[in-house]
Amino acid sequence: MTTSEVARTRKPWRRDAQERHDRLIDAAQREFARRGVSASLEQISRDAGVAIGTLYRHFPTRLDLLMSALEPRLEEFLRGAEKAMRLEDPWEAFTCYLENLFRTQVGDRGFNDFLSRRFPDSPEAERIHDLVCHQIGDVLTRAQQAGQARPDIALADIVILIWTNGRMIDATRDTAPDGWRRQLRLMLDAYRAERAHPLPEPPMTDSQLYDAMVRLNTAD
């Protein structure tokens, strides 16, 4: 169940409680976008003009607040993802999917962190990550079966590209905010079947990838 679905099924709040909830969401969106998933909850509560206890009454855990704050960004990404996946040409679907994903990363460090990590304590975060992995696998497999993408690319290679893009966005947001477009196109050329050369190492397994993404989340 998504955050918006939960909101529709709960009892309506009093007007003042709803206003506090909305201020917390607004403050969290700004702070997570600037600082990432480790943003200060105390700062968020101050920006929203409420006590930290009020924040925890509305959002018992950091992940509850994060998922609520990211909901508009996630919906934007998923709309673009569905549009890309409907494209008839497999290579175009693959490239448009990645362009939509990377474009959605721009300007939101919290969304970058969310894409790059795994959150085992949040069933909703896990569900969304599983969906994204399934979508990536779908567009990649289509391009491979059409002979357009090299056959040795794996999900882990795409996730590593997401990590790389996130770091580049952080480094260039003020100096070259569109630089990610060049790097993506360079990597897409490397992914073409006609560019394939033997690789010295196999890709990470799904288990290795999952463990690496969890480790990123516990490294802060």
Beta strands, then each sheet from edge to edge (+ up, - down):
end
